[in-house]
C-alpha cells in the first residue's frame, strides 16, 4: 500500500529531526545496558557494567499525519531505520500500542491520526566494561557467548514526549466501510473536521449508521490539562449529532499545535519527567567488547518471532472490536437490552486484551520458547472465540 505520510511543517517553526523510533514499554529506561538476541528478538541479562550519561539537550519537534494507514504501517514508519525492532515491545507498551491499534485504519474504520513528537535529550551507556556475566561468557565458545549475552546490547535511549490525536469513522460492517471509501475522498473527511458544510453533508449521506470518534493520547511531560480537556468532551458521536465531537476535535487540535498546549507542557520538563521514545542498540563487536563476534553462528529462532506476530494479530483484532463496541454503546439512541448485551461483549473483549497482554509480557522476558508457547496456547480458545 502506498504510504501517505504527510509532514505537517507549517504549524511550527521549530527545527526537526529524523530518527529511528519504536514504541517501548514502561520499563524501557531500565533496559539500557541489557543484552539482546536479535534473531529470536529476546532479552538477555546485562553482560556489561557502566554509567548512564545524558547528552546536552537538543530540543526539536516533529509532526506527521497518517491518513488511512494500518497499525503495522504506522508502527513501521515510527521505527524508522537503525532502531531496535522487537515486536514484543509493541505489546509491552500497553496504553500506547492500544491507542494506535484502536484508532488506525481497519476493515470497518476510516482514520486520520496526527502525531507530534517532542525530542529532548538522550541518555547513553558509557564507561562500559564486562561484568562478571560478561567475563564468564568471554571464556566460552562464540555460540555460547551469544546464548548468554545476545549479539547486541542497548546503548542508549532518546527522551521526550509524544502526542496523538486520532479521528475515526467507525462502521458496523465491512460493506458500509467499503462503500464509504469508494464514495468519499480524504479531503472530504478533513473538511468534516473543519466543519465545512459541504463535506459534512457528503459524509453524512454515505456514512449513515457510522460513529465519529475523536481520541487523544500523550506520554511524557505534564498531562493534567489534557486529561481535563479530554474528560470534558464527548468522544463518540452519531452522524445525526456530530457537533460535540467536532468541538472536541477543535479543542484537542489547539492543544496539539497551539502555544499553550503540548509544547508548553513538555518544554520545561526535566529528563526524568519525560518518556523514553526509542532505544538504540549496538553489537558488542562494534562497541569494542568482542563478545559474539560476527562469525558467531546466529541463534536459531525456535518460533519467538511467529508467536510475537500471533499476539500482535490477536491484539489488533481485539482492540478494533473494543473501539467498535465502545462507539455503539455511546449512542444514546440504543435500546437498554441491546446495551446490556454490548456491555457484556465489551467486558469479554477487555478480558481477552488483558490475557494477550499478560502472554506478551511473559514471552518478552522469557528465554524458554516452550514456556512462551504454552502461555499462548492456554489463551488460544478464549481469544479466538467470537
Backbone torsions as a table, in degrees:
resi	resn	phi	psi	omega
1	UNK	NA	134.7	177.7
2	UNK	-63.4	127.8	-175.7
3	UNK	-83.5	117.2	179.4
4	UNK	-104.1	84.0	177.9
5	UNK	-108.8	115.3	-175.9
6	UNK	-100.4	120.5	176.2
7	UNK	-80.1	122.0	-178.7
8	UNK	-97.5	87.0	-171.1
9	UNK	-96.2	-7.9	-172.5
10	UNK	-90.8	-9.4	-178.2
11	UNK	-72.7	-32.8	-177.8
12	UNK	-133.9	162.5	173.7
13	UNK	-111.5	28.7	178.7
14	UNK	-80.8	158.0	174.5
15	UNK	-69.4	151.2	-178.2
16	UNK	-121.7	150.3	177.7
17	UNK	-128.8	147.4	173.5
18	UNK	-103.0	132.2	-176.7
19	UNK	-152.7	156.9	176.8
20	UNK	-80.1	129.5	-173.5
21	UNK	-133.6	154.6	175.3
22	UNK	-152.1	142.2	173.6
23	UNK	-70.2	131.3	-176.9
24	UNK	-130.3	160.8	-177.0
25	UNK	-77.4	174.1	-176.0
26	UNK	-65.9	-20.0	-179.9
27	UNK	-96.5	17.7	-173.5
28	UNK	-60.4	-40.4	-177.3
29	UNK	-58.0	-38.4	-178.1
30	UNK	-76.3	-6.1	178.3
31	UNK	-81.7	-12.1	-179.6
32	UNK	-59.5	126.6	-177.0
33	UNK	96.6	-17.2	-179.2
34	UNK	-66.4	153.5	174.0
35	UNK	-82.8	160.8	-177.1
36	UNK	-146.4	130.6	174.2
37	UNK	-98.9	107.6	-168.8
38	UNK	-70.5	-28.5	-177.5
39	UNK	-71.7	-47.8	-178.8
40	UNK	-91.3	-3.8	178.9
41	UNK	58.1	44.5	-178.9
42	UNK	-121.9	147.1	176.2
43	UNK	-71.4	152.8	167.3
44	UNK	-128.0	150.8	175.8
45	UNK	-59.3	155.9	-177.7
46	UNK	-66.6	134.4	174.3
47	UNK	-107.8	10.4	-177.7
48	UNK	-129.1	147.3	169.4
49	UNK	-113.2	150.6	-179.0
50	UNK	-179.5	-169.0	-179.4
51	UNK	-125.2	149.9	176.6
52	UNK	-92.0	126.6	-179.0
53	UNK	-127.9	125.4	178.6
54	UNK	-79.5	150.3	173.8
55	UNK	-87.4	170.4	175.2
56	UNK	-67.7	141.1	179.7
57	UNK	-57.1	138.7	178.0
58	UNK	-138.0	71.7	-170.6
59	UNK	-67.9	134.3	177.3
60	UNK	-154.8	163.8	179.5
61	UNK	-138.6	137.9	-178.8
62	UNK	-127.3	136.0	-177.0
63	UNK	-126.4	137.2	176.7
64	UNK	-140.9	159.3	170.2
65	UNK	-127.4	131.6	177.6
66	UNK	-103.9	116.2	-178.3
67	UNK	-108.9	118.7	175.3
68	UNK	58.9	40.3	-179.1
69	UNK	-111.3	144.9	179.3
70	UNK	-76.4	168.7	177.2
71	UNK	-58.4	-45.3	-178.1
72	UNK	-60.4	-41.1	179.9
73	UNK	-66.2	-41.2	179.9
74	UNK	-65.3	-46.6	-179.6
75	UNK	-64.2	-39.2	179.7
76	UNK	-64.9	-40.6	178.0
77	UNK	-64.7	-38.5	-178.4
78	UNK	-74.6	-23.8	174.9
79	UNK	-67.9	-39.6	-178.6
80	UNK	67.7	-150.5	-176.2
81	UNK	-115.1	139.5	175.1
82	UNK	83.4	5.5	-178.0
83	UNK	-90.0	166.1	170.2
84	UNK	-67.3	139.3	179.9
85	UNK	-132.2	94.8	177.9
86	UNK	-125.3	110.5	-171.0
87	UNK	-64.7	-27.2	177.7
88	UNK	-60.5	-27.7	179.9
89	UNK	-65.6	-33.9	179.5
90	UNK	-56.7	-41.6	177.1
91	UNK	-75.2	-32.3	-179.8
92	UNK	-66.1	-29.5	176.4
93	UNK	-81.1	71.2	-164.9
94	UNK	-51.4	-65.4	-173.9
95	UNK	-64.9	-37.0	-176.3
96	UNK	-70.4	-47.2	-178.9
97	UNK	-68.8	-36.6	178.6
98	UNK	-62.8	-36.0	178.7
99	UNK	-61.0	-46.7	180.0
100	UNK	-67.0	-43.5	-179.9
101	UNK	-59.4	-38.5	-177.0
102	UNK	-77.7	-23.1	-169.8
103	UNK	-115.0	-2.5	179.4
104	UNK	-83.2	172.7	-179.1
105	UNK	-64.9	141.0	176.8
106	UNK	-146.7	-169.5	-178.8
107	UNK	-73.6	-12.3	179.4
108	UNK	-129.6	14.9	-172.2
109	UNK	-146.0	126.7	174.6
110	UNK	-102.1	132.8	-168.6
111	UNK	-138.0	149.0	165.6
112	UNK	-127.5	131.0	179.7
113	UNK	-129.1	125.6	173.1
114	UNK	-96.4	136.0	-178.9
115	UNK	-127.8	123.0	177.0
116	UNK	-117.6	119.3	179.3
117	UNK	-108.3	127.8	174.9
118	UNK	-108.8	120.0	-178.6
119	UNK	-105.8	127.6	178.2
120	UNK	-109.7	-113.6	-178.2
121	UNK	-97.5	178.7	172.4
122	UNK	-124.4	159.8	176.2
123	UNK	-122.8	133.0	-177.2
124	UNK	-121.4	149.3	178.9
125	UNK	-93.9	99.8	-173.3
126	UNK	-113.9	178.5	-178.4
127	UNK	50.9	45.7	-173.1
128	UNK	-81.6	145.2	171.2
129	UNK	-153.2	159.6	-180.0
130	UNK	-66.4	133.6	173.3
131	UNK	-87.7	-172.2	-176.8
132	UNK	-58.8	-39.7	179.0
133	UNK	-65.2	-42.2	179.3
134	UNK	-65.4	-40.7	177.8
135	UNK	-62.7	-39.5	178.1
136	UNK	-64.6	-42.9	-179.1
137	UNK	-64.4	-33.2	-175.2
138	UNK	-62.6	-24.9	-179.5
139	UNK	-86.7	-5.4	-176.4
140	UNK	-94.0	163.6	172.4
141	UNK	-58.0	158.2	-174.5
142	UNK	-58.3	-40.4	-179.2
143	UNK	-62.2	-38.9	178.9
144	UNK	-71.1	-33.7	175.7
145	UNK	-56.7	-43.5	-177.9
146	UNK	-68.0	-35.7	176.8
147	UNK	-65.6	-38.6	-175.6
148	UNK	-77.5	-45.5	-171.3
149	UNK	-112.2	-11.4	-169.6
150	UNK	81.8	179.8	177.6
151	UNK	-104.6	-4.9	179.7
152	UNK	-136.6	167.4	171.5
153	UNK	-142.0	159.4	-179.2
154	UNK	-82.1	114.4	-173.9
155	UNK	-85.5	-29.2	-177.4
156	UNK	-175.9	-177.9	-177.5
157	UNK	-143.7	146.0	173.3
158	UNK	-97.2	132.7	-178.1
159	UNK	-106.7	148.3	178.8
160	UNK	170.8	-145.0	179.5
161	UNK	-151.5	156.3	-178.5
162	UNK	-138.5	136.3	179.1
163	UNK	-125.1	136.2	175.9
164	UNK	-121.1	138.0	169.5
165	UNK	-126.1	119.2	-174.6
166	UNK	-122.2	135.3	172.6
167	UNK	-124.5	134.4	-177.2
168	UNK	-139.6	145.1	167.3
169	UNK	-104.0	115.6	-173.7
170	UNK	-103.6	122.3	-177.9
171	UNK	-105.5	155.2	-178.6
172	UNK	-91.1	4.8	175.9
173	UNK	-157.1	156.3	177.3
174	UNK	-65.4	-34.9	-178.0
175	UNK	-63.2	-43.7	179.3
176	UNK	-66.0	-37.7	177.6
177	UNK	-63.1	-48.1	-178.0
178	UNK	-63.7	-37.9	177.8
179	UNK	-62.5	-44.2	178.9
180	UNK	-60.2	-44.6	-175.9
181	UNK	-67.5	-26.8	178.6
182	UNK	-83.3	-16.3	-174.6
183	UNK	-106.5	-26.7	-172.1
184	UNK	-118.6	133.5	179.5
185	UNK	-83.8	162.6	177.2
186	UNK	-62.6	-32.3	-179.9
187	UNK	-66.7	-32.9	177.4
188	UNK	-68.2	-38.0	176.0
189	UNK	-60.6	-44.7	177.0
190	UNK	-64.4	-37.9	178.1
191	UNK	-64.9	-34.3	175.7
192	UNK	-57.3	-45.4	-177.9
193	UNK	-69.2	-26.0	177.8
194	UNK	-88.1	5.3	178.3
195	UNK	64.8	32.5	174.1
196	UNK	-75.4	122.6	-173.0
197	UNK	-60.1	-40.5	-179.9
198	UNK	-62.2	-43.6	179.9
199	UNK	-66.6	-40.2	178.5
200	UNK	-60.5	-46.0	179.6
201	UNK	-63.3	-39.9	-178.5
202	UNK	-66.1	-45.0	-179.4
203	UNK	-66.2	-44.7	179.4
204	UNK	-58.9	-36.9	-174.9
205	UNK	-65.0	-36.4	-174.4
206	UNK	-111.3	6.7	-177.9
207	UNK	-125.5	32.5	178.9
208	UNK	-62.4	136.7	-177.8
209	UNK	89.6	-11.8	178.6
210	UNK	-84.3	165.9	175.9
211	UNK	-126.8	139.2	175.3
212	UNK	-89.0	128.8	178.6
213	UNK	-115.2	134.4	176.2
214	UNK	-128.3	115.1	-174.7
215	UNK	-131.4	153.5	177.0
216	UNK	-139.3	152.5	179.6
217	UNK	-152.6	139.4	177.2
218	UNK	-139.0	142.0	167.9
219	UNK	-135.2	141.3	-172.9
220	UNK	92.2	134.6	179.6
221	UNK	82.2	-174.6	-178.6
222	UNK	-83.7	129.9	-177.9
223	UNK	-117.9	9.7	-174.5
224	UNK	-59.1	-48.8	-179.0
225	UNK	-64.3	-39.2	178.3
226	UNK	-64.8	-41.0	179.1
227	UNK	-60.7	-42.9	177.9
228	UNK	-64.4	-43.4	-178.8
229	UNK	-63.7	-46.0	-178.1
230	UNK	-66.5	-36.1	-177.6
231	UNK	-72.4	-22.6	-174.2
232	UNK	-92.1	2.3	-175.8
233	UNK	-121.5	153.1	175.5
234	UNK	-77.8	131.8	-174.2
235	UNK	-102.7	-14.6	176.8
236	UNK	-129.2	135.5	-179.0
237	UNK	-139.5	143.0	174.1
238	UNK	-80.1	165.2	179.7
239	UNK	-62.9	-22.2	-179.6
240	UNK	-82.3	-12.0	-177.9
241	UNK	-145.9	70.6	-174.8
242	UNK	-82.4	-22.0	-170.2
243	UNK	-53.2	-44.7	-179.3
244	UNK	-59.2	-39.2	-179.9
245	UNK	-73.3	-34.9	177.3
246	UNK	-67.0	-36.0	175.4
247	UNK	-66.8	-39.8	177.9
248	UNK	-61.9	-44.9	179.3
249	UNK	-60.3	-44.4	-179.0
250	UNK	-61.0	-41.9	-179.4
251	UNK	-66.6	-43.6	-179.7
252	UNK	-70.3	-32.1	176.7
253	UNK	-65.5	-40.5	176.2
254	UNK	-62.9	-40.0	178.5
255	UNK	-62.8	-41.8	-176.9
256	UNK	-66.4	-41.5	-169.2
257	UNK	-119.3	-3.5	-178.9
258	UNK	-87.2	162.9	-176.3
259	UNK	-68.1	-19.0	-178.0
260	UNK	-103.8	13.2	-174.5
261	UNK	-109.3	-125.1	-171.1
262	UNK	-53.8	-51.2	-176.7
263	UNK	-58.6	-43.1	-179.6
264	UNK	-61.2	-37.1	-173.9
265	UNK	-84.1	-5.8	177.6
266	UNK	-117.8	-20.7	-172.1
267	UNK	-67.5	-29.8	-177.0
268	UNK	-99.5	6.7	-176.3
269	UNK	-75.3	146.1	172.4
270	UNK	-76.3	158.4	-178.1
271	UNK	-53.6	-39.6	-177.7
272	UNK	-70.8	-11.6	178.2
273	UNK	-94.6	-1.4	179.3
274	UNK	-100.8	172.2	-177.3
275	UNK	-104.1	161.1	170.8
276	UNK	-80.6	118.0	179.2
277	UNK	-85.1	-41.5	176.6
278	UNK	-158.3	162.1	179.6
279	UNK	-114.1	145.6	177.3
280	UNK	-111.6	137.0	180.0
281	UNK	-114.5	156.2	175.1
282	UNK	-139.5	148.4	172.2
283	UNK	-73.3	150.8	177.3
284	UNK	-60.1	-40.3	-177.1
285	UNK	-63.9	-45.0	-179.4
286	UNK	-62.4	-30.7	-179.0
287	UNK	-88.4	2.7	175.0
288	UNK	84.3	20.0	-178.4
289	UNK	-98.9	-13.8	171.9
290	UNK	56.4	35.0	167.4
291	UNK	-100.9	145.1	176.0
292	UNK	47.7	62.0	180.0
293	UNK	-60.4	165.1	-173.6
294	UNK	-59.0	-25.3	179.7
295	UNK	-82.0	-3.2	176.6
296	UNK	-66.4	134.6	-179.2
297	UNK	-64.4	137.2	178.4
298	UNK	-67.0	149.8	175.7
299	UNK	-69.2	132.0	177.0
300	UNK	-76.3	118.3	-178.7
301	UNK	-72.7	117.2	-178.8
302	UNK	-73.7	-9.6	179.3
303	UNK	141.6	13.6	179.0
304	UNK	-60.4	-39.8	-177.8
305	UNK	-63.7	-44.2	179.9
306	UNK	-67.0	-35.1	176.3
307	UNK	-65.7	-39.8	177.2
308	UNK	-60.6	-43.2	179.2
309	UNK	-64.4	-38.4	177.9
310	UNK	-60.5	-46.9	178.8
311	UNK	-63.2	-39.9	-179.8
312	UNK	-62.8	-44.3	179.6
313	UNK	-64.7	-44.4	177.1
314	UNK	-58.6	-48.7	-176.9
315	UNK	-62.8	-40.5	178.5
316	UNK	-60.5	-45.2	179.7
317	UNK	-63.3	-44.0	-178.5
318	UNK	-66.4	-44.3	-177.9
319	UNK	-66.1	-37.0	176.5
320	UNK	-65.9	-37.6	177.5
321	UNK	-67.5	-37.0	175.9
322	UNK	-60.5	-42.5	178.1
323	UNK	-62.2	-43.3	-179.0
324	UNK	-63.4	-47.1	-177.9
325	UNK	-69.1	-37.0	178.3
326	UNK	-62.4	-40.8	177.6
327	UNK	-64.7	-41.6	179.7
328	UNK	-62.6	-44.0	-178.7
329	UNK	-66.3	-26.8	-177.1
330	UNK	-75.8	-10.6	-178.9
331	UNK	-79.5	115.2	-177.9
332	UNK	-66.6	-13.7	-178.5
333	UNK	-80.1	-9.0	-178.5
334	UNK	-70.5	145.8	179.6
335	UNK	-77.7	158.8	-173.8
336	UNK	-62.7	-42.7	-179.5
337	UNK	-62.0	-43.3	178.7
338	UNK	-62.9	-37.9	180.0
339	UNK	-68.5	-35.6	178.0
340	UNK	-63.7	-42.1	178.8
341	UNK	-66.6	-41.1	-180.0
342	UNK	-66.7	-34.7	178.9
343	UNK	-65.4	-39.7	176.4
344	UNK	-63.9	-40.6	177.4
345	UNK	-63.0	-41.2	179.6
346	UNK	-63.3	-42.1	178.5
347	UNK	-62.7	-39.7	177.9
348	UNK	-63.9	-42.3	179.0
349	UNK	-64.1	-41.7	-179.8
350	UNK	-66.0	-34.8	175.3
351	UNK	-66.2	-39.0	176.2
352	UNK	-62.6	-42.1	180.0
353	UNK	-61.8	-40.1	178.6
354	UNK	-65.3	-39.7	179.6
355	UNK	-65.7	-41.2	178.1
356	UNK	-63.7	-44.5	179.6
357	UNK	-60.8	-44.3	-179.9
358	UNK	-62.6	-41.0	178.5
359	UNK	-64.9	-39.4	179.1
360	UNK	-63.3	-39.4	-180.0
361	UNK	-67.0	-38.5	176.7
362	UNK	-62.6	-47.3	-175.6
363	UNK	-69.8	-34.5	-178.1
364	UNK	-66.3	-28.7	-176.3
365	UNK	-111.7	16.2	-173.1
366	UNK	-120.8	122.7	177.5
367	UNK	-81.6	-17.9	-176.5
368	UNK	-87.1	114.4	-176.8
369	UNK	-61.7	-42.0	-176.2
370	UNK	-64.9	-35.8	176.9
371	UNK	-63.4	-43.6	178.3
372	UNK	-63.2	-48.7	-177.9
373	UNK	-63.5	-39.9	179.7
374	UNK	-62.4	-39.1	179.4
375	UNK	-64.8	-41.1	179.1
376	UNK	-68.8	-41.8	178.6
377	UNK	-61.1	-32.7	-176.9
378	UNK	-68.9	-21.3	-179.5
379	UNK	-108.1	2.2	-174.7
380	UNK	-57.2	-48.7	-177.0
381	UNK	-64.1	-43.5	-178.8
382	UNK	-65.1	-45.4	-175.6
383	UNK	-72.5	-38.0	-176.7
384	UNK	-78.1	-15.1	-178.8
385	UNK	-72.0	153.4	-179.4
386	UNK	-59.5	NA	NA
